[in-house]
Amino acid sequence: MVPTPADGTMSALPLHGLSRTKLRLVLGAAVTFVVLTLVEVVLQREDWPLSCYPMYSRPGRSIAERTVINGVSSVGEFRLTPEHTDPYSGARLIRTTRKVLRDPAKARAFARIIGERYEERREREGWPALQGIRIYTETWKPRLRLAGIDQPSRTLAAALYVPPPALLARLRAEVAETAPPLKAVPLPRTDQLFELEARDCAGSCIEATDRYAAGGTALSLSGDGTHGRVTLRATLDHGQYAVFVRMKRAAKKKGDRLSFKVDGKPVDDKQGLGNYGSSLAASWVWASAKPGWPALILELEKTGEHVLELSATEQVLVDQLWLSPVSRELPVDNAARVR
């Protein structure tokens, strides 16, 4: 029993030597922890078990953010799941993709791995043919009850071209001239197709024979540093058109870029059309913007006659220009088109 004073209040327990020692240890440890934590905060370090608690060091963001990974097929994009890209998925796939894009050789090797693993299961599972991976950053302003989460702002953060194995095999066969010519693929009525002929040359451009070109001939644009140009006049309705060009870079040459103008104004950015040399062999391909990225879009504000111009400063061959208000992705084949 603890003795109680006459006034009824509880008396303090006597502190023996051992209790005082424990108290000093506890207080010393607490002071040390506070001091070291303050040091961590000042130096912005995290040395476990200490921390500067960065999650509390700044105001919460007013914008929410997430990363989305989509696959690309000839008919559009689809959500990639871990099943599609196993063992690469989620954060690992994002991190690896961004890393290999800094080195074209590593990007080709990684794309081949992803493509082969995907292709092994594609027909069995009924998946579309994969020809690219796109990583998007989506942002939106958090609202009550998640309002607006289904309408985020989207930015393309990275894109990896994954050439279909069948296309790679076809291109190798064309280079070796062992492949038979392909039958032309019909286009819908909505699309515009232009067969490029010698009369369309506007400078440093000649007609060349090629068994894999549409009709057996193509236009060879300049290879001497001057601008080889092809000019077309066409009546087009107003609206948006994806731009595709069937082209071929000369053997043992690096030139794989075309510039595109409409009514004298550049449509493409500084990268132009093409830019496929690091991924595909030197044979006929359908090109648009850089492989793996969305197609270059031409937007016409008025209906009427327009002047279309393709040009190159390095030797390339072109035979067809295709404008589509419907398609937005490259085809998985390299066959010529026909109306």
HUQUIHU-V156848 format. One line per field, one symbol per residue. ss: DSSP state (H for helix, E for strand, L for the rest). burial: b if it has 9 or more other ideal C-beta (glycine too) atoms within 8 Angstrom, else e. A space follows every 10 residues. Layout:
ss = ???
burial = ???
This chain:
ss = LLLELLLLLE LLLLLLHHHH HHHHHHHHHH HHHHHHHHHH HHHLLLLLLL LLLHHHLLLL LLLEEEEEEE EEELLEEEEL LHHHHLLLLH HHHHHHHHHH LLLHHHHHHH HHHHHHHHHH HHHHHLLLLL LEEEEEEEEE LLLHHHLLLL LLEEEEEEEE ELLLHHHHHH HHHHHLLLLL LLLLEELLLL LEEEELLHHH EEELEEEEEL LLLHHHEEEE ELLLLLLEEE EEEEEELLEE EEEEEEEEEL LLLLLLEEEE EELLEELLLL LLEELLLLLL LLLLEEELLL LLLLLEEEEE LLLEEEEEEE EELLLEEEEE EEEELLLLLL LLLLLLEEL
burial = eeeeeeeeee eeeeeeeeeb eebeeeeeee eebeebbebb beeeeeeeeb bbebeeeeee eeebeebbbb bbbbeeeeeb eeebbeeebe ebbbebbbeb beeeebbbbb beebbbbbbe bbeeeebbbb bbbbbbbbbb eeeeeeebee ebeeebebbb bbbbbbbbeb bbbbbeeebe ebebbebeee bbbbebeeeb bebbbebbeb ebbbeebbbb bbbeeebbbb bbebebeeee bbbbbbbbbb eebebbbbbb bbeeeebbee ebbbbbbebb ebbbbbbbbb bbeebbbbeb eeeeebbbbb bbbbbbbbbb bbbbbebebb bbbbbbbbe
